[in-house]
Amino acid sequence: MIFNFRYIRLVNLVYTLCFRNRSHYPRGAREQSAYKTESECFISMRLRYYHLFLFTFVFLLTVQTVFCEEADRSGPHITDIIVTTSDTHLLLFGELRNSLTKEMVDGLHSGIPITFSFFVELEKNEPNWPDEELVVFSFSHNLSFDTLKNIYVVETEENNNKKSTAATLDEAAQVMNEINGLRIIQLDRLRPDATYRIRVKADLYKKTLPMSLHTIIPFISWWDLSTDWYTVEFTY
């Protein structure tokens, strides 16, 4: 989590008001009586400041969390995950968002293929027992641009390296970003009423280029993106 230093200074100011030490102490009996009344008022005021301090801190913490979540959503992320079944398998649907940047598209049109790697994990959750890892695998989606035919070609590894063509980048990106009915595990390997957890993430990276091209293509450093893990728990 990232905190704004202006917010930290504000919290410090409220803290100072709440907990600063008093420098005056009474000496005579009359002054002690006045001081006692004044102290009661001061304690009451300090409690109000203390409540203000707690409210300010919690409020700023909430605001910072919301800002961080929104910032994370502006980058590549996986969303719309659906776990369902066919007659024989557990199926996974989902979508990768904010995956293509301008630099990626420029590189694609210059002849650099794009590869998205997806990672999937399935675990069974057992109360008071270590989770059991059932499935761990990965697959890739590859996007290239045919400059002669002026079309986009998408190859999906999970579909036996099936190749699809698209006339526009938007159509190609939709195929690149989709997890469409991915078979996770056979249903006869799942136990009824047991709790399971699926985790999904994606890495976006470049293919290795010859060293001679590193000085020709200026945007060689852009491809180093990945999503956070997206987790779904379900009971079969």
N, C-alpha and C positions, 0 to 999 in steps of 0.2 A: 504494500500500500504506500502511496506517495502523499506526503503531507505538504501543504503550502506553508511557507515560513511566515507569511502574513497572519495566517490563522494561529500559528504557534505563538507569535508575539501577542496576539489578542488574548489567548489563554493565559499567558504569563501576566498580562496586565490585570485580568480578573483575579488570578491567584494572589497577586500582590495586595489587592484590595481586601481579599478574604482573610489572609493569614499574616499580614504585616504585624510586627511587634510594636508595642507601645513604649515610648521612651520616658513617660512621666509616671512617677510613683508617689503616693501621698505620704505626708510626714505627720501632721497633727491629727487629733481625733476628729475635729470638724471636717477637715479635708478628707479624712478616711471615710466619713459618712457620705460626703458628696461623691467621693470616688466610687463607693459601693453602688450608689444609684446610677452613676455614669457607667460603671462596669456592666450592670445589668442591661442597660440600653445598648452598650457596645456588643455584648454577647448576642443579644437579639439581632443586632445589625449584622454581626459576623455570620450568624446562621443563615440570614437572608442572602448574604454574599456567597456563602458556601453553596447554597442551593443554586444560585446564579452560575457559580463556577461549574458545578456538575452539569447543569443544563447546557451551558456553552460548550463544554467539552464533548458531551454526547452528540449535540447538534452538529458540531464541526466534524466529528468522526463519521457521522451518517452522511454528511454532504460529501466528504472526501471519498467514502466508499462508493457512493452513487457515481461520482465523477470517474473513478477508476474503472467501474464496471462499464460505463458508457465508452470510455477510451478503449477498453478491451474489445468491445463490440464493434468498434470502428475498424479493427484489423481483421485478419482472416479468422473465422470461427465456424464451428459445426453447429447446425441447428436443425429443428424439425425432425428429431430422431423419433422413429416409430419402430417398436418391436412387435411383431405379429407372427403368425404361423401359417404354413401351408399344410397339406395333408401329411407331409413327411419331415419338414424342416422348420427350424426357427429362422425367421427372416428379419432383415434389418433394412430400414429405409432412413435416409437422411440427406442433408444438403450442406455443402461447403459454401460459405458466403465471403464476399470481399477477397476473393482469391487472386484475381488478376490485377496487376498494377500497370501503369502506362509503360514502365520500363520493360516489363515482361512482354507486353504486346509489341513494343518496338523490336525487342529481340526475336520474337516469334516471326515477325515479318522480314527479319534479316536472316532467317534460316536456322534459328536456335530452337529446337523442340522444347516444350515445357512438360515436366513430369510432376504429378502430384502423387505422393505415396500415402496410403491410408493404413492405419494400424487398428486392429480390433482385438479386444480381450474379453473373454467370458469367464466369470468366476461364480462359484456357488457359495453362498453365505451360510455358514453354520454357526448357530448361537454357541458361545463359549468354546469355539473351535476355530482353528485357522481356516481361512477361505481356501477353497479348492479351485485351482486353475484348470479349466476345462478346454479352452480354446485360446490360442494366440497365433495370429497370422497377419499378413500384410498383403496388399495388392496395390497396383499403380494404374493411373490414367495418364496417357501420353497424348500430347497435342502437337501437331505439326502443321505447317502451311505449305501447300503446293503452289509455288509461284507460277508454274506453267498453266495449271488449270484454274488458278485463283480460287481454290477451295481449302477448307480446313479438314484435317483428318484426325479423328479421335480414336485411340486404341484403348480398350478396357480389359485389363488383365483378368479380372474375375469372371469375365464372359468368354473365356477361352481366346483371349486376345482379339476379340471381335473389333473390326474397324468400321467406323461410321464416318460419313462425310457430311459437311455442313457448308451452306453457302455464305453464312455470316458468322462473325465471331460470337455473337450472343447465342446462337444455336449451338455452336461448338462448346462454349463455356457451360451451357446448361448440362450437356452430357458429361463434361469434365467434372462438374461439381456434384453430380448426383450419386448417391448410393441407392440403387434401385433394386430392392428385393434380394439383397445379398444373403446367401445361405450361410448360416452360422454353425449349426449343429443339428444332427438328427434328433427328432423328438423322443425317440426311445432311449436316449441317453439322459433325458431330464427326468427329475423325480417330481411327481405331483405335489403341490402345496409347498415346495421348496422355494427359497428366495435366491434370485440370481442377480448379478451385476454385469452390465455390458459397458465397456469403455471404448471410446473411439477418438482418434486424433488424426491429423493430417500434417505432412511435411511438404513444403513447396520448395523445390530446389532446381538448380540448373544442371544440365548435363555437362560433363567435363569437356572443355575445349582445348584444342592444341595451343601450346604456348604462343605460337605465332599470331593467334587471333586475339590474345589478351590486350595488345596495344592497338588493335584495329577497332574492337568493340568497346566503347567507353563505359557501358553500364554492366560490367561483368560482376560487380559486387552486390547487385540487388537481390539475388536469389538466395535468401537465407531466412525463410519464414516458416513458422509452424503454428498450429493452433494449440490451445490447451486441450486437456482430456475432457471429453463430454461423457458424463456418466448417467446411466439409466438403471434403476433397480426395479425388478418386477418379480411377481410370484407366478409360477407356472401352474 
